[in-house]
Amino acid sequence: MLRLLFRRKGHLYMYTICLLNLTVIFLKDDISSSSV
């Protein structure tokens, strides 16, 4: 079941992961720039 779900929504899953990573990077940038 999980394999089927991943195969069907694999690209959506990867896209979400990338988006989350970008968000974390931007948040870290915000925090570091505001703390200075």
Backbone as numpy.savetxt, mean C-alpha at the origin, in Angstrom:
# Nx Ny Nz CAx CAy CAz Cx Cy Cz
-9.66 -21.97 -2.33 -10.51 -20.76 -2.33 -9.62 -19.50 -2.33
-8.64 -19.48 -1.44 -7.76 -18.30 -1.36 -6.99 -18.13 -2.65
-6.54 -19.26 -3.21 -5.76 -19.17 -4.45 -6.63 -18.62 -5.58
-7.85 -19.07 -5.64 -8.76 -18.59 -6.68 -9.00 -17.10 -6.50
-9.23 -16.68 -5.27 -9.49 -15.28 -4.96 -8.29 -14.43 -5.33
-7.09 -14.94 -4.97 -5.87 -14.18 -5.26 -5.63 -14.08 -6.76
-5.94 -15.19 -7.47 -5.72 -15.18 -8.92 -6.66 -14.19 -9.59
-7.87 -14.09 -9.05 -8.86 -13.19 -9.65 -8.59 -11.73 -9.28
-8.26 -11.50 -8.02 -8.07 -10.13 -7.55 -6.61 -9.84 -7.24
-5.72 -10.63 -7.83 -4.28 -10.46 -7.57 -3.80 -9.06 -7.89
-4.20 -8.55 -9.07 -3.74 -7.22 -9.47 -4.30 -6.15 -8.53
-5.53 -6.32 -8.09 -6.13 -5.35 -7.18 -5.41 -5.37 -5.83
-5.03 -6.59 -5.39 -4.32 -6.75 -4.13 -2.97 -6.06 -4.19
-2.25 -6.30 -5.28 -0.92 -5.70 -5.43 -1.03 -4.18 -5.51
-2.07 -3.70 -6.22 -2.27 -2.26 -6.35 -2.52 -1.62 -4.99
-3.32 -2.32 -4.17 -3.62 -1.81 -2.83 -2.37 -1.74 -1.97
-1.54 -2.79 -2.08 -0.29 -2.83 -1.30 0.61 -1.66 -1.69
0.73 -1.44 -3.00 1.58 -0.34 -3.49 1.04 1.00 -2.98
-0.28 1.15 -3.03 -0.90 2.39 -2.60 -0.64 2.62 -1.11
-0.74 1.54 -0.32 -0.50 1.65 1.11 0.95 2.04 1.37
1.87 1.45 0.61 3.29 1.76 0.77 3.54 3.23 0.48
2.93 3.74 -0.58 3.10 5.15 -0.94 2.55 6.05 0.16
1.39 5.65 0.70 0.77 6.44 1.77 1.68 6.50 2.99
2.28 5.36 3.33 3.17 5.31 4.50 4.38 6.21 4.27
4.92 6.17 3.05 6.08 6.99 2.72 5.73 8.48 2.86
4.56 8.85 2.33 4.14 10.25 2.41 3.92 10.67 3.86
3.34 9.76 4.65 3.09 10.05 6.06 4.41 10.24 6.80
5.38 9.38 6.50 6.69 9.50 7.15 7.33 10.83 6.77
7.20 11.21 5.51 7.75 12.49 5.05 7.10 13.63 5.82
5.78 13.56 5.96 5.04 14.60 6.68 5.52 14.71 8.12
5.65 13.56 8.77 6.05 13.54 10.18 7.46 14.10 10.35
8.37 13.65 9.50 9.77 14.09 9.63 9.91 15.58 9.33
9.15 16.08 8.37 9.27 17.49 7.99 8.59 18.39 9.04
7.57 17.87 9.69 6.86 18.68 10.68 7.60 18.68 12.02
8.38 17.63 12.26 9.10 17.54 13.53 10.36 18.41 13.51
10.81 18.75 12.33 12.05 19.56 12.22 11.76 21.02 12.58
